[in-house]
Amino acid sequence: MFLRALAALAVLLLATPSKADACDRLTVRLIRATGASLVGRTGALVVFRAADAERFRLDCENPRHLLFRSERREPLGAYFVLIGEATHALTGAPEAAVETLTRQLHQDSLLTGSVQLGRVGGAVIRCDPGDRPDGFGIGTLCRVAADRPGRGLRRSPLHHKAGLPAASRAS
């Protein structure tokens, strides 16, 4: 029993540096892609500041995801450009397609008052009608994660509205 616990601890300790290295590499990739500056890091959570937008953060725990918050209900265009650039760095999804879909999801979340989800180029995007995770607030909150096939998340019918390629639409 003791040997099993010791072996598990050794595996955990050996795995930690590679996780940290992967998060560090992704942090550098996000800084290069967006021009953002590093505000700070605590464990797997990394916070950035971009010149033309609010702060955003990366959570390196699996699944890795990004969270973008704006104090504005109608953020400036730079907010959506930043999401496109950062999403491309995280998932490889095309920046322009991500930007277009995120704008549409944001507008639809304001119109309906409910969370809007969509997929494009290997990324899942979620926009809330407020700037708090509970959906309230006066600002904007959008999240991005790498798409994990077979998870049962419905594809947003907004792909067609956003003018995205047929390959990114629902099957």
C-alpha positions as CSV (number, residue, x, y, z in Angstrom):
1,M,0.0,0.0,0.0
2,F,2.8,2.4,1.0
3,L,4.7,1.6,-2.2
4,R,1.7,2.4,-4.4
5,A,1.2,5.7,-2.7
6,L,4.9,6.5,-3.1
7,A,4.8,5.5,-6.8
8,A,1.7,7.7,-7.4
9,L,3.4,10.6,-5.7
10,A,6.5,10.1,-7.9
11,V,4.4,10.1,-11.1
12,L,2.6,13.3,-10.0
13,L,5.9,15.0,-9.2
14,L,7.4,14.0,-12.5
15,A,4.3,15.0,-14.5
16,T,4.1,18.5,-13.0
17,P,7.1,20.1,-14.8
18,S,5.8,19.0,-18.2
19,K,2.4,20.5,-17.4
20,A,4.1,23.7,-16.4
21,D,6.3,23.7,-19.5
22,A,3.2,23.2,-21.7
23,C,1.4,26.1,-20.0
24,D,4.5,28.3,-20.3
25,R,4.7,27.5,-24.1
26,L,1.1,28.3,-24.6
27,T,1.5,31.5,-22.6
28,V,4.3,32.6,-24.9
29,R,2.3,31.6,-28.0
30,L,-0.7,33.7,-26.7
31,I,1.5,36.7,-26.0
32,R,3.1,36.5,-29.5
33,A,-0.3,36.0,-31.2
34,T,-2.2,38.8,-29.4
35,G,0.5,41.3,-28.3
36,A,-0.9,41.0,-24.8
37,S,1.2,41.4,-21.7
38,L,1.4,39.0,-18.8
39,V,-0.4,40.3,-15.7
40,G,0.4,37.2,-13.6
41,R,0.1,33.5,-13.1
42,T,-1.1,31.4,-10.2
43,G,-0.8,27.6,-10.8
44,A,-2.7,26.8,-14.0
45,L,-4.3,30.2,-14.3
46,V,-2.6,32.9,-16.4
47,V,-4.0,36.4,-16.7
48,F,-3.2,38.8,-19.6
49,R,-3.8,42.4,-20.5
50,A,-4.2,43.5,-24.1
51,A,-3.8,47.0,-25.4
52,D,-7.2,47.4,-27.0
53,A,-9.3,45.2,-24.7
54,E,-9.9,44.1,-21.2
55,R,-8.0,41.4,-19.4
56,F,-8.4,37.8,-20.4
57,R,-7.2,34.6,-18.9
58,L,-6.0,31.2,-19.8
59,D,-6.8,28.1,-17.7
60,C,-4.2,25.4,-18.5
61,E,-6.1,22.6,-16.7
62,N,-7.6,20.2,-19.2
63,P,-9.6,21.1,-21.1
64,R,-7.5,24.3,-21.7
65,H,-9.8,27.3,-22.2
66,L,-9.8,31.0,-22.4
67,L,-12.1,33.5,-20.8
68,F,-12.6,37.0,-22.1
69,R,-14.5,39.7,-20.1
70,S,-15.4,43.2,-21.0
71,E,-17.0,45.8,-18.8
72,R,-18.9,47.0,-21.9
73,R,-22.2,45.5,-23.0
74,E,-21.2,46.3,-26.6
75,P,-17.4,45.8,-26.6
76,L,-15.2,47.5,-29.2
77,G,-14.2,45.5,-32.3
78,A,-10.8,44.9,-30.7
79,Y,-12.4,42.6,-28.2
80,F,-13.6,40.2,-31.0
81,V,-10.3,40.5,-32.9
82,L,-8.4,39.5,-29.7
83,I,-10.7,36.5,-29.3
84,G,-9.9,35.5,-32.8
85,E,-6.2,35.8,-32.4
86,A,-6.1,34.0,-29.0
87,T,-8.4,31.2,-30.2
88,H,-6.1,30.7,-33.2
89,A,-3.1,30.4,-30.9
90,L,-5.0,27.9,-28.6
91,T,-6.8,25.7,-31.2
92,G,-5.6,26.7,-34.7
93,A,-9.1,27.8,-35.6
94,P,-9.1,30.6,-38.3
95,E,-9.1,34.0,-36.7
96,A,-11.6,35.6,-39.0
97,A,-14.1,32.8,-38.7
98,V,-13.8,32.9,-34.9
99,E,-14.2,36.7,-34.8
100,T,-17.3,36.5,-37.0
101,L,-18.9,33.7,-35.0
102,T,-18.1,35.3,-31.7
103,R,-19.7,38.6,-32.8
104,Q,-22.9,36.7,-33.8
105,L,-23.0,34.7,-30.6
106,H,-22.5,37.8,-28.5
107,Q,-25.3,39.7,-30.4
108,D,-27.7,36.7,-30.1
109,S,-26.9,36.3,-26.4
110,L,-28.0,40.0,-25.9
111,L,-31.1,39.5,-28.0
112,T,-32.2,36.3,-26.3
113,G,-30.9,36.8,-22.8
114,S,-29.4,33.3,-22.8
115,V,-26.1,31.6,-23.3
116,Q,-25.1,31.0,-27.0
117,L,-22.8,28.2,-28.1
118,G,-21.1,27.6,-31.4
119,R,-18.3,25.7,-33.0
120,V,-15.8,26.7,-35.6
121,G,-12.5,25.2,-36.8
122,G,-11.8,23.1,-33.7
123,A,-13.0,25.7,-31.2
124,V,-16.1,25.8,-29.0
125,I,-17.2,29.3,-28.2
126,R,-19.7,30.4,-25.5
127,C,-21.0,33.9,-25.0
128,D,-23.1,34.9,-22.0
129,P,-25.5,37.7,-21.9
130,G,-23.7,39.4,-19.0
131,D,-20.1,39.7,-17.7
132,R,-20.5,37.3,-14.8
133,P,-20.5,33.5,-15.0
134,D,-24.1,33.4,-13.7
135,G,-25.2,35.4,-16.8
136,F,-25.9,38.6,-15.0
137,G,-24.0,41.9,-15.1
138,I,-23.7,44.7,-17.5
139,G,-20.7,43.7,-19.5
140,T,-19.7,40.8,-21.8
141,L,-18.3,37.3,-21.1
142,C,-17.1,34.9,-23.8
143,R,-15.2,31.6,-23.4
144,V,-13.3,29.5,-25.8
145,A,-12.1,25.9,-25.5
146,A,-10.7,23.3,-27.9
147,D,-13.5,21.2,-29.4
148,R,-13.5,17.7,-28.2
149,P,-15.4,15.5,-30.7
150,G,-18.2,13.3,-29.5
151,R,-19.0,15.4,-26.4
152,G,-22.6,15.8,-27.4
153,L,-22.5,19.6,-27.6
154,R,-25.0,20.8,-30.2
155,R,-23.6,22.8,-33.0
156,S,-24.9,26.3,-33.2
157,P,-27.2,27.1,-36.2
158,L,-25.4,30.4,-36.2
159,H,-22.6,28.9,-38.3
160,H,-24.7,29.4,-41.4
161,K,-25.8,32.9,-40.3
162,A,-22.2,33.9,-39.7
163,G,-21.2,33.0,-43.2
164,L,-18.8,30.3,-42.1
165,P,-17.6,27.6,-44.5
166,A,-19.8,24.5,-44.8
167,A,-17.1,22.3,-43.1
168,S,-17.8,24.1,-39.8
169,R,-21.5,23.8,-39.9
170,A,-23.6,21.1,-38.2
171,S,-23.5,17.6,-39.7
